[in-house]
Amino acid sequence: MARLEVGTYHIPVMLRECLQWLQPRENGLYVDGTLGGGGHTAELLKSGGRVIAFDADEEAIAHCRERFVDEKNLTLVHANFESMPDVIREKRPDGILLDLGVSSFQFDHHGRGFSYRMQAPLDMRFTPEGATAADILNTSSVEEIVRILKAYGEEPMAWRLAEAIVQRRSLAALRTTADLRDVVIQSIPPQHQPKTMARVFQALRIATNAELERLENVLKAVAPLLAPSGRIVVMSYHSLEDKIVKSVFKELADNHVVSVLTKKPIEPDREEVARNPRSRSARLRVCERIV
């Protein structure tokens, strides 16, 4: 596989803040649960520490194998971050980073249908296993589609869209991003279509990959595995993720597993948003393992 340019993936978001909160040090062990193009991992390695980095996308892993070909302190794991607890169970990492954003590469170059702007199969899976987004749309009841659009996209027109999807599939199955885009165009007034498209595609991606359930389960599982004073830094990009991070951190704090270091989420500054518009919705929260 040909090497992808570093810029193919998104610019690391809130990189300075991530490093300030993780406080990487020489000989420390850090986990990057969402490797992507390796931007955050590269900076963690500069501290002289060791990094274990996860990504379910084989292209991201292949890209980083070449980017870090001579790096001895990096272990790449081709798996979703949900496998993290089993991998790190006996290692006691000093810090864990989760950047929950989907990379620019996946939105702009991937052929799995993450973006409504790109013509592609309506797949949306991060890994080859499991049902695709098309499978979900073509087999779910109206009520289940409504639930997905409301729960994962906060879509106000969920009923109208769900009924339109079921009507459309009675004529022919939805197979591509264009098929779904056409349903939205035919159902929603033009001035509302861009935001509706974004919410619908977000909801389907989250449902296809069980993203919120995986996030909650992993946070609860890895916090007790940290070294004393080890930290978890999580960057979320929509309110659903941020609510889960806030809730899990509170539960862990109530159970005296961690202390929460960020009472409110940290947001990117104006300069970063101007430089990297995709960072504008990022919210960063941090907790620390109680000694």
NORRASUL-V768155 format. One record per pair of residues at least 12 apart in sequence whose ideal C-beta (glycine too) atoms are under 8 Angstrom apart, sorted by the first residue. I is the first residue (numbers start at 1). J is the second residue. Records with the same first field share a line. If there is no record, write none. Layout:
I->J  J
This chain:
1->59  62
3->63  66  67
4->37  59  63  105
6->37  38  39  67
8->37  63  104  105  109
9->36  37  38  39  60  63  103  104  105
10->36  37  39  101  103  104  105  276  278
11->39  275  276  278  279
12->39  40  43  99
13->99  101  235  268  272  276  278  279  282
14->235  266  268  272  279  282  284
15->39  40  43
17->266  268  284
18->40  43  97  99  233  235  284
19->43  44
21->231  233  261  284  286
22->44  95  97  231  233
23->95  231
24->43  44  47  49  94  95
25->47  48  49  94
26->47  48  49
27->48  49  50
28->47  49  50  94  95
29->49  50  51  52  91  92  93  94  227
30->44  49  50  51  52  93  94  95  96  97
31->51  52  53  54  84  88  93  95  96  97  222
32->44  51  52  53  54  97  99
33->53  54  81  84  96  97  98  218
34->54  55  81  97  98  99  100  101
35->53  54  55  60  61  64  76
36->55  60  99  103  105
37->60  63  64  67  103  105
38->53  63  64  67  68
40->97  99
41->53  64  68  74
42->67  68
44->97
45->68  71  73  74
48->73
49->73  94
50->73  74  75
51->73  74  75
52->74  75  77  87  88  91  93
53->74  75  76  77
54->77  79  80  81  83  84  87
55->76  77  78  79
56->78  79  80  81  126  127
57->106  126
58->78
59->105  110
60->103  105
61->76  78
64->76
80->126  127  214
81->98  214  218
82->214  217  218
84->96  218  221  222
85->218  221  222  225
88->222  225
89->225
91->225
92->225  226  227  230
93->225  226  227  230
94->226  227  229  230  231
95->226  230  231  232  233
96->222  226  230  231  232  233
97->232  233  234
98->215  218  232  233  234  235
99->235
100->211  215  234  235  236  237  241
101->235  237  278  282
102->114  205
104->278
111->123
112->124  125
113->133  176  177
114->201  205
115->177  201
116->177  180  181  184  197  198  200  201
118->177
119->176  177  178
120->176  177
121->134  175  176  177
122->134  137  174  175  176  177  179  180  204
124->201  204  205  208  209
125->208  209
126->209
130->208
131->208
132->208
133->204  205  207  208
134->173  174  175
136->148  204  207  208
137->165  169  174  180  204
138->169  173  174
142->159  162  163  166
143->162
145->158  161  162  165  166
146->158  159  162
148->203  204  207
149->161  162  199  200  203
151->203  240
152->202  203  204  206  207  212  240
153->199  200  202  203  204  206
154->199  239  240
155->196  199  200  203
157->187  188  192  196
160->187  188
161->183  184  187  188  196  200
164->183  186  187
165->180  183
168->182  183
177->201
180->200  201  204
181->197
184->196  197  200
202->238
206->240
211->241
212->240  241  244
215->241  244  245
216->244  247  248
219->232  234  244  245  248  249  252
220->248  251  252
223->252  257  258  287  289
224->257  289
226->289
227->289
228->289  290  291
229->288  289  291
230->288  289
231->261  286  287  288  289
232->258  286  287  288
233->284  285  286
234->284  285  286
235->282  283  284
236->265  282  283  285
237->281  282  283
238->281
242->265  283  285
245->285
246->265  285
249->285  287
252->287
253->287
256->290
257->289  290
258->287  288  289  290
259->287  288  290
260->285  286  287
261->286  287  288
262->284  285  286  287
265->283  284  285
266->283  284  285  286
267->282  283  284
268->280  282
